[in-house]
Amino acid sequence: MVRILEVLRRNPKGIRKTPLQLAAGVNYTVFSRYLGRLAERGLVIVENDEEMTERVKLSDRGAEALQFLVSGIERVVRPTIDKRTDRVG
């Protein structure tokens, strides 16, 4: 789900479902399940564009959730990286 949110962060105008699924690198079944969960929780917005094709956008709540997740991952991973490079952190 984090990969989907990250792709959406890099595409602020939204992105169609198939390119989003491919960019996130997950199969369609998993993508559909995750996208549904993200939409139910208000983290993404699915809407029709001018060509009546569904586009997915990151909501403000989704941007906040992504930042929270990334900062949490960095806190866990950073000490490991610092130890491998002999940096104090």
URJO-V801693 format. One record per backbone hydrogen bond with DSSP energy under -0.5 kcal/mol. CO is the residue of the C=O (numbers start at 0). NH is the residue of the N-H. Records with the same first field share a line. If there is no record, write none. Layout:
CO: NH + NH
This chain:
0: 4
1: 5
2: 6
3: 7
4: 8
5: 9
7: 10
10: 13
14: 55
15: 19
16: 20
17: 21
18: 22
19: 23
20: 24 + 25
26: 30
27: 31
28: 32
29: 33
30: 34
31: 35
32: 36
33: 37
34: 38
35: 39
36: 40
37: 42 + 43
38: 41
42: 58
44: 46 + 56
46: 54
48: 51
52: 48
53: 16
54: 46
55: 14
56: 44
58: 62
59: 63
60: 64
61: 65
62: 66
63: 67
64: 68
65: 69
66: 70
67: 71
68: 72
69: 73
70: 74
71: 75
72: 76
73: 77
74: 78
75: 79
76: 79 + 80
77: 81
78: 82
79: 83
80: 84
81: 86
82: 85
